[in-house]
């Protein structure tokens, strides 16, 4: 199934959180995200880091119509009254130098972090989360090597699933499987989750919303609500808040039976203006 479903009515939420889109990379599912943004409206939209992959764009330029459409839809939402907050991550860290100046571009406000209060009164700290990743924070060269390795795994994943498809088998992610099988990776994820919750608790919050590790999750840790909104490379997930304050992780690709093997048509496009 293609990622565009114009026949479906838009669903309205009180708030939407997305992160780790990695616009500018071949494996970004900008087509899936564009479909989500077309069919979703909200009062508040939080872009929780790594929306643009500056690391990759410095190496090679990749920007097609689907990437363009995601940017256009975000700016359109801001023009239509959605409060849009962009919290840069480590891959779009070039924007962090402008945080603190109250800069707003096309209705999109830059911030180092955010505080979201749900309809039922819970105060959530909204951060990208790389500050609590020891590799990203203290061993940048290793983080860059890891980024190359992840890109290589995704490339291998494409060819692996082409072969599976020809054998009549369904899509299966090698990198997602590895994250859940390698004990060291699992421990790293656990430490990250505990560290972000500890920071939220220290500052008197009821929970934390973050991204960074591409692992969608919502659970309670030591009495704190931990939520990771996932990514738009493999899981294609977003966190949404309903009118009554109920929080839900939406797996957009799975919900709509989108095929990861169906690649969008690639056409170069200019980055859109903010207005």
C-alpha positions as CSV (number, residue, x, y, z in Angstrom):
1,X,0.0,0.0,0.0
2,X,1.2,3.5,-0.8
3,X,1.8,6.0,2.0
4,X,-0.8,8.5,0.7
5,X,-4.4,8.1,1.8
6,X,-6.2,11.4,1.0
7,X,-9.6,9.8,1.5
8,X,-9.3,9.6,5.3
9,X,-10.6,12.5,7.5
10,X,-8.1,14.3,9.7
11,X,-8.0,13.3,13.4
12,X,-7.6,16.1,15.9
13,X,-5.4,15.7,19.0
14,X,-4.6,18.1,21.9
15,X,-0.8,17.5,21.3
16,X,1.4,15.5,19.0
17,X,5.1,14.6,19.6
18,X,7.4,13.4,16.8
19,X,11.2,13.0,16.7
20,X,14.1,11.4,14.8
21,X,12.7,12.0,11.4
22,X,16.2,12.4,9.9
23,X,15.2,14.4,6.9
24,X,18.1,14.4,4.5
25,X,18.7,10.6,4.6
26,X,17.7,8.0,2.2
27,X,16.0,5.8,4.9
28,X,13.8,8.6,6.3
29,X,10.2,7.6,5.7
30,X,9.1,11.2,5.0
31,X,6.3,9.8,2.8
32,X,4.8,8.1,5.9
33,X,5.2,11.2,8.0
34,X,3.7,13.4,5.4
35,X,0.6,11.1,5.4
36,X,0.4,11.4,9.2
37,X,0.6,15.2,9.1
38,X,-2.0,15.4,6.4
39,X,-4.4,13.3,8.3
40,X,-3.7,14.8,11.8
41,X,-4.3,18.2,13.4
42,X,-3.4,19.3,16.8
43,X,-3.2,22.3,19.2
44,X,0.4,21.7,20.0
45,X,3.1,20.0,17.8
46,X,6.4,19.1,19.4
47,X,9.4,18.3,17.1
48,X,11.6,16.5,19.6
49,X,14.9,16.6,17.8
50,X,16.8,15.0,14.9
51,X,14.1,16.3,12.5
52,X,16.8,17.3,10.0
53,X,19.9,15.1,9.8
54,X,22.7,17.7,9.6
55,X,25.4,15.0,10.0
56,X,24.3,13.3,6.8
57,X,23.6,16.4,4.8
58,X,27.2,17.6,5.5
59,X,28.4,14.3,3.8
60,X,26.0,14.2,0.9
61,X,22.8,16.1,-0.1
62,X,19.6,14.1,-0.2
63,X,16.2,16.0,-0.3
64,X,13.2,14.9,-2.3
65,X,9.6,15.8,-2.7
66,X,8.5,13.8,0.3
67,X,11.0,15.7,2.5
68,X,9.7,18.9,1.0
69,X,6.2,18.0,1.8
70,X,6.9,17.3,5.5
71,X,8.5,20.7,5.9
72,X,5.5,22.3,4.1
73,X,3.0,20.6,6.2
74,X,4.7,21.6,9.4
75,X,4.8,25.3,8.4
76,X,1.2,25.0,7.2
77,X,0.1,23.7,10.7
78,X,1.9,26.7,12.3
79,X,0.1,29.1,10.0
80,X,-3.2,27.5,10.8
81,X,-2.8,28.1,14.6
82,X,-0.9,25.0,15.8
83,X,1.7,25.9,18.4
84,X,4.9,24.3,17.0
85,X,8.0,23.8,19.1
86,X,11.2,22.5,17.6
87,X,13.7,21.1,20.2
88,X,17.0,20.4,18.3
89,X,18.7,17.0,18.9
90,X,22.3,16.0,18.2
91,X,21.9,15.4,14.4
92,X,20.4,18.9,14.0
93,X,22.6,20.5,16.7
94,X,23.5,23.3,14.3
95,X,20.1,24.8,15.4
96,X,21.1,24.8,19.1
97,X,23.2,27.9,18.7
98,X,20.0,29.8,18.2
99,X,18.2,28.4,21.2
100,X,17.6,31.0,23.8
101,X,17.2,34.0,21.5
102,X,13.4,33.5,21.2
103,X,13.8,32.8,17.5
104,X,10.6,31.8,15.6
105,X,10.7,30.9,11.9
106,X,7.4,30.7,10.0
107,X,5.6,30.1,13.3
108,X,8.0,27.4,14.5
109,X,9.6,28.2,17.8
110,X,13.1,26.9,18.7
111,X,13.6,25.8,22.2
112,X,16.2,23.7,24.2
113,X,13.4,21.9,25.9
114,X,9.8,22.3,26.7
115,X,7.3,21.7,29.5
116,X,4.0,20.1,28.4
117,X,1.0,20.0,30.8
118,X,-1.6,17.4,29.9
119,X,-5.3,18.0,30.1
120,X,-5.4,16.0,33.3
121,X,-2.7,18.1,34.9
122,X,0.5,16.0,34.5
123,X,3.7,18.1,33.9
124,X,6.0,16.4,31.3
125,X,9.6,17.4,30.5
126,X,10.1,17.3,26.7
127,X,13.7,16.8,25.7
128,X,15.6,15.1,22.8
129,X,17.6,13.1,25.3
130,X,21.1,12.9,23.8
131,X,22.5,14.7,26.9
132,X,21.8,11.4,28.7
133,X,23.6,9.2,26.2
134,X,27.2,8.8,27.3
135,X,28.4,8.0,23.8
136,X,26.8,11.0,22.2
137,X,27.7,13.3,25.1
138,X,31.3,12.3,25.8
139,X,32.5,10.3,22.8
140,X,31.5,12.2,19.7
141,X,33.9,10.3,17.3
142,X,32.4,7.0,18.5
143,X,28.9,8.4,18.0
144,X,29.7,9.4,14.4
145,X,31.2,5.9,13.8
146,X,28.0,4.4,15.2
147,X,26.0,6.6,12.9
148,X,27.9,5.2,9.9
149,X,27.3,1.7,11.2
150,X,23.6,2.3,11.6
151,X,23.4,3.7,8.0
152,X,25.2,0.5,6.8
153,X,22.7,-1.7,8.7
154,X,19.8,0.1,7.1
155,X,21.3,-0.3,3.7
156,X,21.8,-4.1,4.4
157,X,18.2,-4.2,5.6
158,X,16.9,-2.9,2.3
159,X,18.6,-5.6,0.3
160,X,17.8,-8.3,2.9
161,X,14.1,-7.4,2.6
162,X,14.1,-7.3,-1.2
163,X,15.3,-10.9,-1.0
164,X,12.6,-11.8,1.6
165,X,9.9,-10.2,-0.6
166,X,10.9,-12.3,-3.6
167,X,10.6,-15.4,-1.4
168,X,7.1,-14.2,-0.4
169,X,8.1,-13.3,3.2
170,X,7.1,-10.2,5.1
171,X,9.2,-7.2,6.0
172,X,11.6,-7.8,8.9
173,X,14.1,-5.3,10.4
174,X,17.6,-6.5,11.1
175,X,18.6,-3.4,13.0
176,X,15.4,-3.4,15.2
177,X,16.0,-7.1,16.0
178,X,19.6,-6.4,16.9
179,X,18.6,-3.7,19.3
180,X,16.5,-6.1,21.2
181,X,19.0,-9.0,21.1
182,X,22.3,-7.5,21.9
183,X,22.6,-7.3,25.7
184,X,24.9,-4.3,25.7
185,X,22.4,-2.3,23.6
186,X,19.5,-3.3,25.8
187,X,21.5,-2.2,28.9
188,X,22.3,1.1,27.2
189,X,18.6,1.7,26.5
190,X,17.8,0.9,30.1
191,X,20.4,3.3,31.4
192,X,19.1,6.0,29.1
193,X,15.5,5.5,30.2
194,X,16.5,5.6,33.9
195,X,18.7,8.7,33.5
196,X,16.0,10.7,31.7
197,X,13.4,9.8,34.4
198,X,15.9,10.6,37.1
199,X,16.3,14.1,35.6
200,X,12.6,14.6,35.4
201,X,12.1,13.5,39.0
202,X,14.9,15.8,40.2
203,X,13.2,18.7,38.6
204,X,9.7,17.9,39.9
205,X,8.1,16.6,36.7
206,X,5.6,13.8,36.5
207,X,7.3,12.3,33.5
208,X,9.5,12.8,30.4
209,X,9.0,12.7,26.7
210,X,12.1,12.1,24.6
211,X,13.5,10.6,21.4
212,X,17.1,9.9,20.4
213,X,17.3,6.1,20.7
214,X,14.8,5.2,18.1
215,X,12.9,2.9,20.5
216,X,9.2,3.8,21.1
217,X,8.2,3.0,24.6
218,X,5.7,4.2,27.2
219,X,6.0,2.8,30.8
220,X,6.4,3.8,34.4
221,X,9.9,3.9,35.9
222,X,10.1,4.5,39.7
223,X,6.8,6.3,39.7
224,X,7.7,8.5,36.7
225,X,6.1,8.3,33.3
226,X,8.8,7.5,30.6
227,X,7.7,8.0,27.0
228,X,9.9,7.7,23.9
229,X,8.1,8.7,20.7
230,X,10.2,6.5,18.5
231,X,11.4,7.5,15.0
232,X,10.4,7.9,11.4
233,X,13.1,5.6,9.9
234,X,11.9,2.2,11.1
235,X,9.1,2.3,13.7
236,X,7.3,5.4,12.3
237,X,5.6,6.2,15.6
238,X,4.3,9.4,17.2
239,X,3.0,10.2,20.7
240,X,-0.4,11.8,20.8
241,X,-2.5,13.3,23.6
242,X,-6.2,13.0,23.4
243,X,-8.6,15.7,24.6
244,X,-9.0,14.1,28.0
245,X,-5.2,13.8,28.6
246,X,-4.9,10.2,27.6
247,X,-1.5,9.5,26.0
248,X,-1.1,7.0,23.2
249,X,1.8,5.8,21.0
250,X,0.6,5.6,17.4
251,X,2.4,3.2,15.1
252,X,1.4,4.9,11.8
253,X,3.0,2.4,9.3
254,X,1.6,-0.6,11.1
255,X,-1.8,1.0,11.6
256,X,-2.1,1.8,7.9
257,X,-0.4,-1.4,6.7
258,X,2.2,0.7,4.8
259,X,4.9,-1.3,3.1
260,X,8.5,-0.4,3.9
261,X,9.5,-2.1,0.6
262,X,7.5,0.4,-1.4
263,X,10.0,3.2,-1.8
264,X,8.6,6.7,-2.6
265,X,9.5,8.2,-6.0
266,X,12.7,10.1,-5.6
267,X,12.8,13.6,-7.1
268,X,15.0,16.4,-6.1
269,X,13.4,19.4,-4.6
270,X,14.4,22.7,-3.2
271,X,14.0,23.2,0.5
272,X,10.8,25.2,1.0
273,X,10.7,28.7,2.4
274,X,9.2,29.1,5.8
275,X,6.2,31.1,4.7
